[in-house]
Amino acid sequence: MFRFTIRDVLWLTVVVAMGAGWGMELRHRGPENTRLRRDNARLLKELAGAQKQLETALLVMKAKGIDGQSGSISVSRGSAMTSEPSVAEPNP
């Protein structure tokens, strides 16, 4: 018959505990991941709307002859907005 030492039983306990902890983590993580994906999709839509509004405002400013590049907001497609003036180009 099989003979188990205390070391074997301790290893088995560790493996079972790790498996149980991992299973509990996966069960609790599912609803949170769903909520985070939903929030991420909502925020991406909100960001797209804000970018469209900003682009529209820049077009209106350009149509009125206002220079949008020397202001305190710089915008480029695909990157985050910055609220600091550009240091590479000094204001005339």
N, C-alpha and C positions, 0 to 999 in steps of 0.2 A: 504494500500500500504506500501512498504518498506520505512523506515526512516533511512537515513544514517547520522551519525555524522561526524564531521571533523576528528576525530580520526580514524573512519572506512576508510575514504578516504585516510588518510595518510598511514595506514597499507596496503591498497590495492596498493598504489603507491610503497611502499617498496617491496612488493612481486613481482610486475610486473618488477620493476627495477632489482631485484636480478635474476629473471628468464631470462630477456633480457641479462644481463651481463654474466650469465652462458652460455647461448646459443652462444653468441659471442665468448666467450673463447673457447668453444668446437670447433667451426667452424675454428678458427685460429690455434688451437693446432693440428689439424689433419695432415696438411702438414708438420709441424715441427716434429711431432712424426715419420712420415714416413721417413723423412730425417735422423733423429737420429738413427732409426733402421737400415737404409742402411749403415750409417757411422759405427755403432757398428759392423755390420757383416763384413765390410771391415777391420776394425781394428783387429777383432778376427782372421781373415785369416792372416793378416800381423804378428800378434803375434805368431801364430802357425808356420809360416815360419821362424821367427826369432828364436823360440825355437828349431826348427829342425836344423838350421844352428849352433846354439850354441852347441847342443848335438853332431853334427858332428865334430865340432872343438874340443870338449873335447875328443871325441874318437881318433881323430888324435893326439892330445897332449898325450893321454895315450899310443898310439901305439909308439910314439917317445920317451916315457919315461919321459915326462914332467908332474910334479905333478900339477894338476889343482885345488886341494883343498887348497893349501897354497897361491894361488894368491889373487888378489883383487876382483874376481868375484865368487860368490857362487850361485849355481843353484840347485833348487829342484823342482820336478814336482808339479804342482798345486799351486805354490806360486810365488810371484813376485821376480824379480832378485834384488839383492843388490850389490852395488859397494863398500861396506866396507869389510875389512878383518874380518874373524871370530875372536872374542875375546875369545871364549871358548877354542880354541886350539892354543897355541903359536907356532910360526914357530921354527923348530929345528935349 
